[in-house]
Amino acid sequence: MDFSELNTKAGFLGGTLFSIALNISLDAILFTVVMASIGASVSYLVAKLLNYIFSFFKK
């Protein structure tokens, strides 16, 4: 791999990430964190509930 090609790729990736980081607001990040935690909690509770239901009918 040519060194100039590596510099071009690094510059492209760095510029893209930097422009994305500047356009994302703190509200959007907080909303995403809250929704992800709610989704993970609901997923965990549903898995536990289904495990309990299946073990109840297995007896």
FENTA-V8752 format. One record per residue. N is the residue number from 1. RES is the residue in three letters. PHI is phi in degrees with one decimal (NA if undefined). PSI is psi in degrees with one decimal (999 if undefined). OMEGA is omega in whole degrees, 0 to 359 (none if undefined). Layout:
n:N res:RES phi:PHI psi:PSI omega:OMEGA
n:N res:RES phi:PHI psi:PSI omega:OMEGA
//
This chain:
n:1 res:MET phi:NA psi:132.4 omega:180
n:2 res:ASP phi:-73.7 psi:144.1 omega:182
n:3 res:PHE phi:-64.5 psi:-35.7 omega:179
n:4 res:SER phi:-69.0 psi:-32.4 omega:176
n:5 res:GLU phi:-67.1 psi:-38.4 omega:177
n:6 res:LEU phi:-65.0 psi:-41.4 omega:178
n:7 res:ASN phi:-64.0 psi:-38.3 omega:179
n:8 res:THR phi:-65.6 psi:-44.8 omega:179
n:9 res:LYS phi:-64.5 psi:-42.9 omega:180
n:10 res:ALA phi:-65.6 psi:-39.9 omega:178
n:11 res:GLY phi:-66.1 psi:-41.2 omega:178
n:12 res:PHE phi:-64.0 psi:-47.2 omega:181
n:13 res:LEU phi:-65.3 psi:-43.8 omega:179
n:14 res:GLY phi:-63.5 psi:-42.9 omega:179
n:15 res:GLY phi:-65.8 psi:-40.1 omega:178
n:16 res:THR phi:-64.5 psi:-48.9 omega:180
n:17 res:LEU phi:-63.4 psi:-39.2 omega:180
n:18 res:PHE phi:-66.7 psi:-40.5 omega:179
n:19 res:SER phi:-69.7 psi:-35.2 omega:176
n:20 res:ILE phi:-66.9 psi:-43.0 omega:181
n:21 res:ALA phi:-63.0 psi:-33.8 omega:180
n:22 res:LEU phi:-76.1 psi:-22.7 omega:183
n:23 res:ASN phi:-93.7 psi:-7.7 omega:179
n:24 res:ILE phi:-93.2 psi:127.0 omega:181
n:25 res:SER phi:-86.9 psi:162.1 omega:178
n:26 res:LEU phi:-64.7 psi:-34.5 omega:178
n:27 res:ASP phi:-61.7 psi:-41.2 omega:180
n:28 res:ALA phi:-65.8 psi:-39.1 omega:179
n:29 res:ILE phi:-66.4 psi:-44.9 omega:179
n:30 res:LEU phi:-64.6 psi:-40.9 omega:178
n:31 res:PHE phi:-60.7 psi:-42.5 omega:180
n:32 res:THR phi:-64.6 psi:-41.9 omega:179
n:33 res:VAL phi:-64.1 psi:-44.1 omega:180
n:34 res:VAL phi:-64.7 psi:-46.1 omega:181
n:35 res:MET phi:-65.9 psi:-36.0 omega:178
n:36 res:ALA phi:-67.6 psi:-39.2 omega:179
n:37 res:SER phi:-69.5 psi:-37.8 omega:176
n:38 res:ILE phi:-64.6 psi:-45.0 omega:179
n:39 res:GLY phi:-61.6 psi:-42.0 omega:179
n:40 res:ALA phi:-67.1 psi:-39.5 omega:179
n:41 res:SER phi:-65.8 psi:-44.9 omega:179
n:42 res:VAL phi:-64.1 psi:-41.7 omega:179
n:43 res:SER phi:-61.3 psi:-43.5 omega:179
n:44 res:TYR phi:-63.6 psi:-45.4 omega:181
n:45 res:LEU phi:-65.8 psi:-40.1 omega:178
n:46 res:VAL phi:-65.4 psi:-40.4 omega:178
n:47 res:ALA phi:-63.2 psi:-42.3 omega:178
n:48 res:LYS phi:-65.6 psi:-42.1 omega:179
n:49 res:LEU phi:-63.2 psi:-45.5 omega:178
n:50 res:LEU phi:-64.8 psi:-37.2 omega:177
n:51 res:ASN phi:-62.9 psi:-42.0 omega:178
n:52 res:TYR phi:-65.6 psi:-44.1 omega:180
n:53 res:ILE phi:-63.8 psi:-44.5 omega:180
n:54 res:PHE phi:-66.9 psi:-37.9 omega:179
n:55 res:SER phi:-70.8 psi:-30.1 omega:178
n:56 res:PHE phi:-66.6 psi:-43.2 omega:181
n:57 res:PHE phi:-80.2 psi:-15.2 omega:180
n:58 res:LYS phi:-75.5 psi:-26.2 omega:183
n:59 res:LYS phi:-68.0 psi:999 omega:none
//
